[in-house]
Amino acid sequence: MCGIGGVLYKGKNGPVGDDLRQLVYGIRHRGEDSSGVAVFSAQEHRGDGEELILNVRVDIDGCQSSTETLDIMRKLLTAAGGRVIDAQVSGTIMSIRVLYGGSVQELCYLLDQNNVQTISVGTQLRIYKDLGTSDRLDEAYHYSGLAGTHGIGHARLATESVVSPDRAHPFWAYGFKDVAIVHNGQLTNYWKLRRRFERWGYRFRTDNDSELIAIYAAHYLKQGLDLQGVLEQSLADLDGTYTFLVATPTEIGFAKDKLAAKPLVYVELEDRVVLASEEISLRALLPDEAGYAVEEPPPYIAGTWNVSGGRSMKKLTYQAVGLE
Amino acid sequence: MITLDADKLTVTEINRSLRQAAETGEKVEILNPRSRHHLGVGILGQLDLTIRGSAGYFCGCLSEGLRLRVDGSVGWFAADNLMAGEIIIERNAGSCAAPGMCGGTLVVKGHMGSRPGQVMKGGAIIVGGNAGFMTGFMMINGAIVVLGDAGDLVGHYIVGGTIYVAGKVESLGVDVVEAAYTAEDDQWLTGLLEPYGLAKPGSFRKFVSGQRHHHYGREGVGA
């Protein structure tokens, strides 16, 4: 069991960090092992190259200190023609703003060789995750002050890999920019798919099945599919029992497997859409229930909301996969 | 009338007060439920309870004799293992409503999620709107009455009991067959729906077990 949640503001910025804190706190009974949030905030363009935000783990067992990590970053970026703009540490996560025009995948794999544990990379995406519940996470990382267009959050009860900060959700698509997922469930063909993606040259940061969903989504997005298409295709490719959310710079989408043992509800408000595993989590954010309806999607369905206000949803038919 | 404010009480405190009220026979209402889980659980005895708003998971479950009205919606597993009594939900119910229900009546005036009445052994479920995926999955006895549409795989691996659907049926599950809707069925449904102010549609489709996969009875002995 795990709890997932997401919020997307339509055509404007909103207090995404604080919304996620409340949503994930409202769902903490589904898992108190770890929690995390991914917030997407559009950045102003500086003009002299692409500005990336790297969130990396520092100052804990197995990771280097923030000073050492920053030295490595400076060395690698200088060699690649980029530079560090600034860095800020909260808890055991250092947020580094850099200018870098090269391959994100190469940079990530290089950082890994230098024992730098990346948590998220993107122009808009910032992930904060650690052990404990979302209120404790906020005390350490102060993410609730982050504004943005949209974001996703998670409360974890570990089933498929051990409890550790890097196995907390959201998972970022390792080697890609600005793709993050949260997942409630288990994938039964994880190793089969992981080996396929490894043959294609992708690396994985953890042994957690949910990380595969992030890389799966990012790969097919890069191939040119839209998010809705990726999610519909994932219903055939991913075996197991799952409900997951995928966030990109402009969208949040969800997929629910064909038996739908994992819950999801959402509420569509004028200014935003809010998704959560359970209604009790929505109530943590929206305590008064008058004036809106809570929807529970049926099984075997994928849906997407865009920050511009668009929405698509498609339910697949059982005949297509032959349930018997 | 006892009024319990859920904002000021733990679920354990609420359910303890409900069990005491079931003994004294006093009516109870719960304010500010805010979709909290486990409200009205384990009530053995006559209790008249109203929840003013929406409740969460496991609402009214493991009860015998509870008469519950929920003004809003409920989450998953409402009326789980209900033995006797009457639970009325004014709006929607989430997935897996009334699993293993043995008796009593669950009335959902709105829609229901997936797998309502899974392995139910008795009693009746009435859905005013649509019922979700796998309605009556592995049900053993009792009745499910859907006044709207039913989703995919209606009556999947049904063992016994009856499913009535007035609207569209998306698809049928394994080992479920359509039976003739009789005048007795119609008369029984009229009596069942009337107390809840639900208009009975003109006709229903009736589904029962094909008894190919699961059935009760001794091997080799005729029914």
Interface residues (C-beta under 8 A of the other chain):
Chain A: H29 A260 P263 V265 E278 E279 I280 L282 R283 P287 E289 V294 E296 P298 P299 Y300 T317 Y318 Q319 L323 E324
Chain B: R34 S35 R36 H37 G53 S54 G56 Y57 G72 S73 G75 W76 N92 G94 S95 G113 S114 G132 F133 G151 D152 L153 S171 V174
